Amino acid sequence: DFRASERTLALLAQVAGRAGRHDLESEVILQTRNPDHPAVRFALAHDVAGFQQHELADRRALGYPPFGRLIGAETKGPDERSTRRLAEAFSAALTRESQKVAGAMTLGPVPAFVGRVQRQWRFHTLLKAPRTVPHAILAEAVRRAVAAAPPPSGHRINVDVDPVGLY
């Protein structure tokens, strides 16, 4: 998830902020496998502005919001095999459609981080495009992909424009 670093910094700042209340001295101990990760480094330095500059530079380089457009699609179904097939067919159709849009690309499908929720298997696909591509063009590409890979009974394709999270 391209916002994971942002959430990590916020969580670390919140935990550290809860220490030392009521004029009591305190110490925050952070255990991590990756102490050099930018979110950890900037959190330890209490440098939110520095983190924002770093994060925005990364997002610009990778074409993520706010410098690019993102549409997430979640394929859900009661059976892992049929849901995977639907996700693959939808992603292939979306790839064909995205090739008609300058600079757009399809990523996935991949199993969701939590692969099964309420007896529904989940797979994610992303459509990524430059900020200059109008939403209407991307929405039409998604509509055509869904039409090319219609979900069978009991299956769904949920589309999220500018998703807040990818999990």
Solvent accessible surface area in square Angstrom, and as a share of the most:
residue,aa,sasa,rsa
1,D,68,0.35
2,F,28,0.12
3,R,44,0.16
4,A,46,0.36
5,S,22,0.14
6,E,73,0.33
7,R,96,0.35
8,T,51,0.30
9,L,15,0.07
10,A,61,0.47
11,L,106,0.52
12,L,35,0.17
13,A,53,0.41
14,Q,91,0.40
15,V,79,0.45
16,A,33,0.25
17,G,47,0.45
18,R,138,0.50
19,A,37,0.29
20,G,36,0.35
21,R,128,0.47
22,H,161,0.72
23,D,151,0.78
24,L,124,0.61
25,E,178,0.80
26,S,67,0.43
27,E,144,0.65
28,V,73,0.42
29,I,150,0.76
30,L,65,0.32
31,Q,173,0.77
32,T,54,0.32
33,R,244,0.89
34,N,76,0.39
35,P,76,0.48
36,D,104,0.54
37,H,59,0.26
38,P,30,0.19
39,A,0,0.00
40,V,11,0.06
41,R,110,0.40
42,F,31,0.13
43,A,17,0.13
44,L,115,0.57
45,A,70,0.54
46,H,149,0.66
47,D,54,0.28
48,V,78,0.45
49,A,66,0.51
50,G,15,0.14
51,F,7,0.03
52,Q,98,0.43
53,Q,134,0.60
54,H,60,0.27
55,E,20,0.09
56,L,76,0.38
57,A,58,0.45
58,D,63,0.33
59,R,22,0.08
60,R,157,0.57
61,A,87,0.68
62,L,106,0.53
63,G,23,0.23
64,Y,34,0.13
65,P,15,0.09
66,P,70,0.44
67,F,57,0.24
68,G,0,0.00
69,R,33,0.12
70,L,1,0.00
71,I,5,0.03
72,G,8,0.08
73,A,6,0.05
74,E,30,0.14
75,T,1,0.00
76,K,50,0.21
77,G,0,0.00
78,P,69,0.43
79,D,70,0.36
80,E,67,0.30
81,R,173,0.63
82,S,22,0.14
83,T,0,0.00
84,R,95,0.35
85,R,137,0.50
86,L,12,0.06
87,A,0,0.00
88,E,84,0.38
89,A,49,0.38
90,F,0,0.00
91,S,4,0.03
92,A,47,0.36
93,A,3,0.02
94,L,3,0.01
95,T,49,0.29
96,R,133,0.48
97,E,23,0.10
98,S,2,0.02
99,Q,136,0.61
100,K,139,0.59
101,V,20,0.11
102,A,88,0.69
103,G,61,0.58
104,A,16,0.13
105,M,94,0.42
106,T,24,0.14
107,L,64,0.32
108,G,38,0.36
109,P,40,0.25
110,V,84,0.48
111,P,79,0.50
112,A,6,0.05
113,F,184,0.77
114,V,76,0.44
115,G,24,0.23
116,R,124,0.45
117,V,60,0.35
118,Q,165,0.73
119,R,187,0.68
120,Q,49,0.22
121,W,66,0.23
122,R,31,0.11
123,F,5,0.02
124,H,33,0.15
125,T,2,0.01
126,L,26,0.13
127,L,1,0.01
128,K,28,0.12
129,A,5,0.04
130,P,48,0.30
131,R,109,0.40
132,T,125,0.73
133,V,14,0.08
134,P,68,0.43
135,H,71,0.32
136,A,71,0.55
137,I,83,0.42
138,L,1,0.00
139,A,31,0.24
140,E,62,0.28
141,A,5,0.04
142,V,11,0.06
143,R,142,0.52
144,R,120,0.44
145,A,0,0.00
146,V,45,0.26
147,A,78,0.60
148,A,65,0.50
149,A,8,0.06
150,P,90,0.57
151,P,47,0.29
152,P,68,0.43
153,S,112,0.72
154,G,53,0.51
155,H,23,0.10
156,R,154,0.56
157,I,23,0.12
158,N,48,0.24
159,V,63,0.36
160,D,70,0.37
161,V,73,0.42
162,D,57,0.30
163,P,4,0.03
164,V,117,0.67
165,G,20,0.19
166,L,39,0.20
167,Y,132,0.50
